[in-house]
Amino acid sequence: MRRLSLKLKLTLLYSFFMTLVTCAALAILFSLSNKEILASTQNTLKKQVQESLEDVEWEDGAFDLDSDFYDLDGGVYLSLYTESGNLLYGRIPYGFDLHPEFSDGELQTLSDSGRQWYVFDLSHQIPGYGLVYVRGISSVTEAESSFRITLRFAVIVLPLLVVLTAVTGYFFTKRTLRPVRQITETVQKIQTEHDLSRRVELGSGTDEIYQLAGTFDHLLEQIERAFQREQQFTSDVSHELRTPVTVILAQCDAALGDDSLSSEHRQQIELIEKKARNMAQMISQLLLLSRADQGRQQLQMEKLNLSELTEMVCEEQALLAEEKFISITTQIEPDLYAFADETFYIRMLSNLLSNAIYYGKEKGHILVSLIRQNGFITGSVEDDGIGISQDDLSHIWERFYRADASRSASGHSGLGLSMVKWIVEAHGGTITAESTLGKGSIFTFLIPEEN
Ligand code: ADP
């Protein structure tokens, strides 16, 4: 039941109740047995005959009769007879050829040519004329068949009504719930496109769904503003920290240039310089990410030979790798071109490689490959290092996320992969990571090729 959509559930509910009502109606109709129908025919017949007595008047040597005698009210044929059985007035049903004896106040059931009739007579003393009989005749067969027609009609029409209610109910619910779909789509787009500026914008309406959409838009407004404040804060803090760090680095540089420095002081200043450099790197990454968030980070796109650029970055990083006796092997297809920002491409690849080295094992191997594949340039950096657990793998792209926070001393602040991801996506590409804990990792990026 939980898997069904709301519109289907509501339609089922309508249909269920309609079916219940229909079944009840049919049950009532069926339970009205023939006996009851016939009893009601008999009552009508008696009532009509009794009431018609009042309409028979004798005036100035002639009968003055009401038109009721010809009206066939309730399917009753009324006729007036003399005491000796001569028809004076009224109608006899077609097909009723019998002339039964009068039986005052008693109902007779007669058959004639395959049909059944009720006959009811009442005598009436007319002052100035004498005794007359009023006879009422009703067709039993007609009463039964009209009941059967009603029943047949109900059996066909009521289920049709259920189907009609179900269909109209479905479309009506679908229409009513359309705004809910709009809300869901907006949320999904916010999720996939990371665009907090989107709104449901249902327009003017007062029902509960419109109220929900309005509340939702208001909430999104607040979230967006909170995000903007946070981005502005990060940007401001990074800006403010840049100058003091630059000053610290410059001062360290100057101090280290002093030959009279004792080795102990030199070590201390070198440590300060190292930490300040890490800090400067972190600040520059933070600045880049906050500018990217605000959509202010510009890319200098140009047609670049990524094969050469990749080879160059690998050679640069090879020096770092040597410190851990790690070898870097390359498998690079020549002359692969893409529209890219040179500085950012280098930054992206350097980050991946420095991670591969940092999280690689001593005397390990790194394989960097770059190939052409279905209109994309596919690059990968593969290492045989410590690997990443499956739990951590889904978080590595988050800012400041480090699988092993105890390794923080080295300037790896957990911003590198966030930046890598942003750079690849800003180039219209995608990046994925696969890893096995203890065996190694492979980061694969795709960037559209430019011929
Ligand atoms: P950091 O600055 O800490 O390296 P990153 O954003 O570059 O931050 O990486 C996030 C986390 O992903 C790292 O802390 C590390 O746990 C994991 N990681 C990244 N690259 C690798 C790799 N090649 N091998 C193992 N773990 C890695």
Residues whose N, C-alpha, C, O or C-beta is under 5 A from the ligand:
A	BS01	ADP	N355 A356 Y359 G385 G387 I388 I396 Y401 R402 A403 D404 G411 H412 S413 G414 L415 G416 L417 S418 S441
